[in-house]
């Protein structure tokens, strides 16, 4: 089974500053036949259901602000919030869908410094 | 726009079973895959298994094999997740989620709190 590991577990960032979350998979999520990485990012605010932010590692879901960007390939991925807003306080999860069982990272909690 | 509407909160005794429903409102499941994901209090997301309602095909995480069954009723656009032999550590919010055509889960139900307590 693929294991997803995020870092850090939590981070505090000042409003308007950049937040960077890392996600590492135990095996490559890059499918050679289509050159796509089978990785998604989610945001979960307290008391709410998760929200899909990106898929294919870097494609933003409709309606997601462009301050959220995903990058990376193979086994190493990053979610960047370019200018943190108060409404971005949440837990963020990466998830692989390369092969079942689908797996999530343990989550990264983002707070305001 | 399709929404996923789940059944209400449940309180169960250890050793009993629970069945949670997830209905597609405003549309159908079509050929999409529906997964079940749970979240224990203060914990992360855990994928349990999935079903393709149009075909009835299923896949489960190993730790839920034999204890969880997902079924679908196309006539009501409803998917069900039944868990047996409940334990206290099954206390969690259970979500159904639709798999995006490009991967990832783009639509989530509101969640169903299942509490297992004697």
Interface residues (C-beta under 8 A of the other chain):
Chain A: X1 X38 X40 X42 X44 X49 X50 X51 X52 X54 X55 X56 X59 X61 X91 X93 X95 X97 X100 X101 X102 X103 X104 X105 X106 X107
Chain B: X35 X37 X44 X45 X46 X47 X50 X59 X60 X61 X62 X95 X97 X99 X100 X102 X103 X104 X105 X106 X108 X109 X110 X111
